[in-house]
Amino acid sequence: MSANIYPKTKTLKADVLAAGGAVFTQCYLKGGIVYPALTARRLETDCPAGVTFAGYAEKPEKLFVLAADGLYYSNDGSGFNKSQTEFAAQAPFLFDKQDGTNEAYLAGDASLVHIKPSSNTVLPFDCGIYGGIIKNGRLFALDKDDGYKIRWSGENGGTDWTEAVNGAGWARVYPERGKILNLVVFKQKIAVVCENGLALLSAFGAPENYKLVYIDGVTGKIYKNTAYAAAGKLCFYTKDGLYYFDGVKIEKSQLPLSETITEPVCAFSYEGKYLLSGYGAGLKKNCVLVFDLQKNAGYVVDKNVSAVCMYKKPYCFGADGVSVLEQGGSVCFESGTIDFGTHKRKFLKSVYIEGALGVEVEVTDGVKTRIFTGVNGFCRPNMSGTGFKISVRASGQIRGITAVAEVADGV
């Protein structure tokens, strides 16, 4: 008489949320719970394609975008009108008119668009500057011909470039710091972001009292247009990933995804968060990374963004139109590889999702993929493999994900 002999097995459990290599899209993990975060909501607009610059002139309340076929403006963020103005700009920027009126300027290569509530006019502006910011009533900008020079306007704002003791002037950074990439207002000073490091320009009172101080600290090669202030820190992205400067020291970010972007496009800040748009090599797509410095979290917004401006909320312009970033919406969690602590072949029996109903679960062993919809609690993949990746899409919080597998025990 013969009998079937089955190998002994043991049951293994894995906390899926705690496994390394996870990617959180429109959500973040805190205290073992997945919370909804920023999401992109598409708007119905007639905005043109190919937007490379977006800016909001707060005083006259107008939004401007520079597209492949010219300059457009909008009074409500929905309808966009093409300007009849010939406007060329490699690095356009907006600044307010410093006389208390509801007017502003949009600076281009050789002209200014004078923005008024009811009309726009064009003025010549061949001052040889770009990348300007307003501080203490003056415009500070970068010199077009000298990559190491900062220039500032006279006391009458960005159209006053008469050099004098108390008028327009300039300063140069040490060449070993590399060329200047951007100027950012940070803690009442101007952060001078160079290719190889940082400096701070104190610009109070008369120009004769201006002081340039260099910041010690090792950084990777800094990318242009990635420096922004968020949650009391100056954030900037480098060849080595994300770094912070808190006003005293420079440190490298330890947040998830801090080294993910390989081709940054633009950055901005919003409600204590630093956001970076670009191509993520590991993610294999263009997206926006959100680094929440207050919640100590890093996550993805699945959106290809080429330009951003603040108009009530962050307005994001990209290949698929215009979106606004807002709190809430669907969440997507993608685990790293779950191997239950052993390289042996395993049988994945069940996945339990706590705290979310009607979710979609996707399970793959690297070869086969199974998708379960409308899951309330358990789903049973019944898959064999050495490692598994588990993705869950839900409309709210996920309070836990537990996977259960069986593995042969013994010889």
Wavefront OBJ file of the C-alpha trace (Angstrom):
o trace
v 0.000 0.000 0.000
v 1.398 3.390 -1.008
v 0.530 6.879 0.194
v 1.148 10.349 -1.114
v 3.849 12.101 0.868
v 3.710 15.894 0.939
v 6.652 18.003 2.072
v 6.291 19.887 5.287
v 5.477 23.597 4.848
v 5.455 26.616 7.058
v 3.452 29.812 6.847
v 5.217 33.139 6.418
v 3.806 36.648 6.789
v 5.112 39.945 5.436
v 4.251 43.546 6.292
v 4.067 44.788 2.715
v 4.057 48.494 3.600
v 7.304 48.157 5.562
v 9.276 46.457 2.773
v 12.053 48.422 1.083
v 11.856 49.750 -2.468
v 8.224 50.870 -2.339
v 6.901 53.761 -4.447
v 4.071 55.909 -3.129
v 2.057 57.764 -5.778
v -0.195 60.584 -4.544
v 0.201 59.231 -1.010
v 2.734 58.887 1.794
v 3.464 56.458 4.632
v 3.429 57.623 8.236
v 3.034 55.473 11.349
v 2.281 52.384 9.248
v -0.656 54.063 7.463
v -0.852 55.249 3.842
v -2.441 58.708 3.638
v -3.752 60.497 0.513
v -1.521 63.405 -0.528
v -1.227 65.861 -3.422
v -2.805 64.792 -6.687
v -3.078 66.409 -10.122
v -6.570 67.337 -11.338
v -6.774 68.145 -15.044
v -8.478 71.412 -16.046
v -10.468 72.131 -19.165
v -8.688 75.091 -20.735
v -7.674 76.348 -24.158
v -4.064 76.699 -23.081
v -1.617 76.188 -25.954
v 0.775 73.252 -26.159
v 4.509 73.404 -25.589
v 4.540 75.718 -22.556
v 8.099 76.387 -21.352
v 7.368 79.217 -18.894
v 4.420 80.121 -16.676
v 4.088 83.027 -14.278
v 1.382 84.845 -12.349
v 1.496 88.628 -11.986
v -0.254 89.018 -8.628
v -0.937 92.750 -8.658
v -2.689 93.009 -12.049
v -3.992 89.418 -11.588
v -2.878 87.978 -14.890
v -1.338 84.633 -15.755
v 1.231 84.428 -18.560
v 2.615 81.435 -20.438
v 5.246 81.245 -23.140
v 4.449 78.521 -25.661
v 6.073 77.305 -28.856
v 4.089 79.793 -30.960
v 4.260 82.851 -28.716
v 3.080 84.562 -25.553
v -0.370 83.981 -24.041
v -2.158 85.568 -21.076
v -5.200 84.670 -19.005
v -7.377 86.545 -16.519
v -8.943 83.456 -14.943
v -6.621 80.497 -15.585
v -9.127 78.995 -18.013
v -9.269 81.077 -21.186
v -5.905 81.987 -22.765
v -5.501 84.834 -25.245
v -2.569 85.062 -27.600
v -0.653 88.302 -27.261
v 0.016 90.289 -30.407
v 3.336 91.239 -28.866
v 6.504 89.813 -30.367
v 8.212 88.444 -27.279
v 11.433 86.450 -27.229
v 12.881 85.117 -23.999
v 15.353 82.374 -23.169
v 14.753 82.895 -19.440
v 11.707 85.139 -18.862
v 10.786 86.379 -15.382
v 8.095 88.500 -13.735
v 8.593 91.326 -11.264
v 6.282 93.888 -9.680
v 6.430 97.577 -10.394
v 7.819 99.091 -7.200
v 5.566 102.173 -6.899
v 2.463 100.760 -5.191
v 0.404 100.456 -8.379
v -1.286 97.248 -9.554
v 1.221 96.787 -12.339
v 4.041 94.398 -13.146
v 6.625 93.587 -15.804
v 7.464 90.453 -17.765
v 11.109 90.568 -18.818
v 12.340 89.020 -22.038
v 15.588 89.051 -23.988
v 15.301 92.676 -25.145
v 11.834 93.858 -24.137
v 9.486 94.287 -21.182
v 5.785 93.562 -21.254
v 4.294 96.266 -19.034
v 1.309 94.514 -17.452
v -1.661 96.608 -16.342
v -5.100 95.412 -15.192
v -6.745 96.513 -18.442
v -3.920 96.407 -21.006
v -0.383 95.294 -21.810
v 2.241 97.386 -23.559
v 5.805 96.692 -24.672
v 8.909 98.621 -23.614
v 12.550 98.193 -24.668
v 14.658 96.353 -22.086
v 18.153 95.580 -23.259
v 19.907 95.635 -19.884
v 21.861 92.417 -20.374
v 20.272 90.544 -17.462
v 18.113 87.503 -16.800
v 16.809 85.447 -13.844
v 15.700 88.412 -11.761
v 14.122 88.645 -8.300
v 12.874 91.651 -6.329
v 14.371 92.291 -2.870
v 14.165 95.466 -0.773
v 12.791 97.461 -3.688
v 15.569 96.540 -6.112
v 15.805 93.992 -8.891
v 18.681 91.528 -8.506
v 19.571 89.539 -11.618
v 22.270 87.595 -13.455
v 24.508 89.099 -16.085
v 24.070 87.652 -19.579
v 27.735 88.030 -20.532
v 29.501 87.273 -17.250
v 28.328 84.036 -15.638
v 29.893 84.985 -12.278
v 28.268 88.417 -11.904
v 25.183 89.502 -9.936
v 23.688 92.866 -10.897
v 21.201 95.025 -9.017
v 19.040 97.916 -10.107
v 18.773 101.394 -8.620
v 16.346 102.437 -5.910
v 13.485 102.939 -8.381
v 13.097 99.242 -9.170
v 13.751 96.999 -12.117
v 13.784 99.684 -14.815
v 16.411 101.844 -13.075
v 19.895 100.784 -14.231
v 21.899 103.960 -13.765
v 25.103 103.011 -11.958
v 25.930 105.130 -8.916
v 27.051 104.765 -5.295
v 23.438 104.243 -4.202
v 22.210 103.244 -7.647
v 22.689 100.193 -9.839
v 25.762 98.038 -9.235
v 27.208 94.536 -9.295
v 29.263 91.874 -7.494
v 31.111 88.744 -8.664
v 31.385 85.329 -7.052
v 34.629 83.376 -6.880
v 35.071 81.417 -10.160
v 35.816 78.175 -8.254
v 32.186 78.207 -7.111
v 31.170 77.850 -10.737
v 28.796 80.002 -12.735
v 25.695 81.377 -11.018
v 22.574 79.354 -11.792
v 19.815 81.073 -9.819
v 19.009 83.691 -7.207
v 16.494 82.806 -4.480
v 15.121 84.925 -1.625
v 15.916 82.939 1.527
v 15.599 84.068 5.157
v 15.731 87.801 4.324
v 18.841 87.305 2.206
v 19.537 86.284 -1.383
v 20.833 82.764 -1.877
v 23.285 82.726 -4.774
v 23.092 79.209 -6.205
v 26.214 78.346 -8.182
v 27.263 75.215 -10.055
v 29.514 74.052 -7.219
v 28.016 75.549 -4.078
v 26.158 78.372 -2.365
v 26.710 81.948 -1.252
v 24.495 84.415 0.608
v 24.121 88.059 -0.376
v 22.994 90.436 2.379
v 21.338 93.316 0.541
v 20.161 95.774 3.188
v 20.481 99.545 3.081
v 22.914 101.171 0.672
v 24.831 98.962 -1.813
v 28.113 99.877 -0.116
v 26.910 97.728 2.809
v 26.037 94.675 0.704
v 27.962 91.582 1.763
v 28.612 88.296 -0.028
v 29.341 85.269 2.204
v 30.287 81.800 0.940
v 28.709 78.706 2.495
v 30.901 75.743 3.407
v 29.691 72.280 2.549
v 30.120 69.655 -0.115
v 27.437 69.288 -2.757
v 27.205 67.477 -6.048
v 27.061 69.488 -9.262
v 23.910 71.588 -8.854
v 21.219 71.636 -11.545
v 19.867 74.954 -12.801
v 16.307 75.963 -11.835
v 16.020 73.456 -8.983
v 16.617 75.752 -5.965
v 13.558 76.732 -3.914
v 12.862 77.612 -0.288
v 10.467 75.273 1.543
v 9.747 74.767 5.257
v 12.623 77.017 6.306
v 15.191 75.270 4.112
v 16.735 76.031 0.751
v 16.303 72.856 -1.301
v 18.321 72.174 -4.433
v 18.910 69.156 -6.656
v 22.347 67.904 -7.690
v 24.028 65.097 -9.610
v 24.135 63.292 -6.247
v 20.496 63.920 -5.384
v 18.581 66.323 -3.147
v 20.321 68.630 -0.649
v 19.124 71.155 1.963
v 20.590 74.332 3.415
v 18.978 75.460 6.676
v 20.854 78.741 6.979
v 23.763 77.167 8.867
v 24.801 73.912 7.225
v 24.271 71.900 4.048
v 23.068 68.312 4.337
v 22.002 65.580 1.951
v 18.373 64.480 2.016
v 17.582 61.032 3.370
v 13.960 61.103 2.203
v 12.683 58.370 -0.142
v 13.246 59.062 -3.864
v 15.915 61.707 -3.118
v 18.178 60.370 -5.886
v 15.478 59.339 -8.357
v 15.374 62.188 -10.879
v 18.094 62.068 -13.530
v 16.879 64.847 -15.836
v 15.280 67.680 -13.796
v 13.101 70.163 -15.673
v 11.794 72.580 -13.044
v 11.094 72.868 -9.333
v 8.806 74.829 -7.023
v 7.559 74.873 -3.436
v 4.069 74.673 -1.975
v 2.826 74.478 1.616
v 6.121 73.322 3.102
v 6.806 70.893 0.266
v 9.584 70.937 -2.312
v 8.465 69.619 -5.703
v 10.748 68.572 -8.543
v 9.652 67.734 -12.073
v 11.777 65.583 -14.338
v 12.559 62.123 -15.624
v 12.928 59.367 -13.050
v 15.226 56.678 -14.403
v 14.140 54.074 -11.854
v 10.477 54.962 -12.353
v 10.999 55.013 -16.137
v 8.755 58.032 -16.654
v 8.443 61.792 -16.348
v 6.802 62.767 -13.083
v 6.793 65.192 -10.172
v 8.493 64.173 -6.930
v 7.083 65.702 -3.768
v 9.356 66.017 -0.735
v 7.245 66.888 2.288
v 9.794 68.274 4.735
v 7.264 68.614 7.559
v 5.951 65.044 7.346
v 9.374 63.611 6.417
v 7.904 61.905 3.353
v 8.697 61.573 -0.334
v 6.185 60.510 -2.995
v 5.261 60.729 -6.685
v 2.646 62.709 -8.591
v 2.150 60.956 -11.918
v 2.316 64.053 -14.110
v 4.683 65.231 -16.844
v 5.230 68.922 -16.048
v 7.275 71.431 -18.053
v 6.341 74.673 -16.231
v 4.606 75.690 -13.005
v 3.229 78.861 -11.465
v 1.231 79.691 -8.354
v -2.284 80.872 -9.219
v -4.521 80.100 -6.216
v -3.035 76.600 -6.379
v -0.024 75.254 -8.258
v -0.863 75.348 -11.976
v 1.104 72.669 -13.809
v 1.595 72.836 -17.577
v 2.597 69.781 -19.541
v 2.133 67.681 -22.634
v -1.422 66.696 -21.662
v -2.632 70.198 -20.793
v -3.083 72.070 -17.521
v -3.602 70.555 -14.074
v -3.822 71.914 -10.548
v -2.290 70.188 -7.549
v -4.666 69.657 -4.652
v -5.044 67.450 -1.620
v -6.833 64.082 -1.770
v -7.920 61.793 -4.547
v -6.889 58.247 -5.374
v -3.708 56.685 -4.009
v -1.412 54.066 -5.460
v 1.069 52.019 -3.457
v 3.626 49.846 -5.290
v 5.723 47.583 -3.121
v 9.296 46.562 -3.576
v 10.009 42.837 -3.972
v 8.453 40.774 -1.169
v 10.483 37.572 -0.645
v 9.366 36.775 2.944
v 12.996 36.659 4.038
v 13.970 33.634 1.942
v 15.111 32.998 -1.614
v 13.174 29.715 -1.753
v 10.193 29.316 -4.029
v 6.969 30.240 -2.236
v 3.228 29.976 -2.753
v 1.497 33.328 -2.186
v -1.836 32.426 -0.607
v -3.415 35.743 0.343
v -3.096 39.499 0.561
v -5.060 41.380 3.215
v -5.753 45.119 2.794
v -6.939 46.882 5.935
v -8.910 50.111 6.076
v -9.867 50.502 2.416
v -12.821 49.035 0.519
v -13.372 48.359 -3.161
v -9.668 48.543 -3.968
v -7.721 47.250 -6.953
v -4.859 44.889 -6.219
v -2.183 43.873 -8.728
v 0.230 41.053 -7.948
v 3.172 39.979 -10.081
v 5.860 37.330 -9.659
v 7.969 38.935 -12.387
v 6.461 36.729 -15.083
v 2.738 36.511 -14.483
v 0.442 39.277 -13.254
v -2.986 39.006 -11.680
v -5.375 41.893 -11.087
v -8.220 41.848 -8.570
v -10.892 44.568 -8.510
v -13.435 45.535 -5.871
v -11.380 43.913 -3.108
v -12.815 44.257 0.404
v -10.197 42.849 2.734
v -8.751 39.625 1.300
v -7.732 38.550 -2.161
v -6.129 35.193 -2.933
v -3.465 35.366 -5.668
v -2.529 31.636 -5.409
v 0.749 32.306 -7.222
v 4.111 30.572 -7.018
v 7.422 32.428 -7.184
v 10.533 33.513 -5.309
v 9.453 37.145 -4.932
v 6.347 39.232 -5.517
v 5.435 42.852 -6.074
v 2.063 44.032 -4.823
v 0.299 47.230 -5.921
v -2.842 48.624 -4.328
v -4.997 51.435 -5.731
v -7.548 52.928 -3.356
v -9.632 56.056 -2.841
v -8.549 56.726 0.741
v -6.332 55.574 3.581
v -4.712 52.150 3.610
v -4.126 51.054 7.200
v -2.092 47.971 6.439
v -1.201 45.319 3.854
v -0.273 41.814 4.957
v 0.830 39.025 2.604
v 0.750 35.331 3.580
v 2.737 32.621 1.808
v 3.723 29.000 2.294
v 7.231 27.671 1.803
v 8.645 24.165 1.988
v 10.147 23.522 5.414
v 13.187 21.264 5.420
v 14.761 19.164 2.648
l 1 2 3 4 5 6 7 8 9 10 11 12 13 14 15 16 17 18 19 20 21 22 23 24 25 26 27 28 29 30 31 32 33 34 35 36 37 38 39 40 41 42 43 44 45 46 47 48 49 50 51 52 53 54 55 56 57 58 59 60 61 62 63 64 65 66 67 68 69 70 71 72 73 74 75 76 77 78 79 80 81 82 83 84 85 86 87 88 89 90 91 92 93 94 95 96 97 98 99 100 101 102 103 104 105 106 107 108 109 110 111 112 113 114 115 116 117 118 119 120 121 122 123 124 125 126 127 128 129 130 131 132 133 134 135 136 137 138 139 140 141 142 143 144 145 146 147 148 149 150 151 152 153 154 155 156 157 158 159 160 161 162 163 164 165 166 167 168 169 170 171 172 173 174 175 176 177 178 179 180 181 182 183 184 185 186 187 188 189 190 191 192 193 194 195 196 197 198 199 200 201 202 203 204 205 206 207 208 209 210 211 212 213 214 215 216 217 218 219 220 221 222 223 224 225 226 227 228 229 230 231 232 233 234 235 236 237 238 239 240 241 242 243 244 245 246 247 248 249 250 251 252 253 254 255 256 257 258 259 260 261 262 263 264 265 266 267 268 269 270 271 272 273 274 275 276 277 278 279 280 281 282 283 284 285 286 287 288 289 290 291 292 293 294 295 296 297 298 299 300 301 302 303 304 305 306 307 308 309 310 311 312 313 314 315 316 317 318 319 320 321 322 323 324 325 326 327 328 329 330 331 332 333 334 335 336 337 338 339 340 341 342 343 344 345 346 347 348 349 350 351 352 353 354 355 356 357 358 359 360 361 362 363 364 365 366 367 368 369 370 371 372 373 374 375 376 377 378 379 380 381 382 383 384 385 386 387 388 389 390 391 392 393 394 395 396 397 398 399 400 401 402 403 404 405 406 407 408 409 410 411
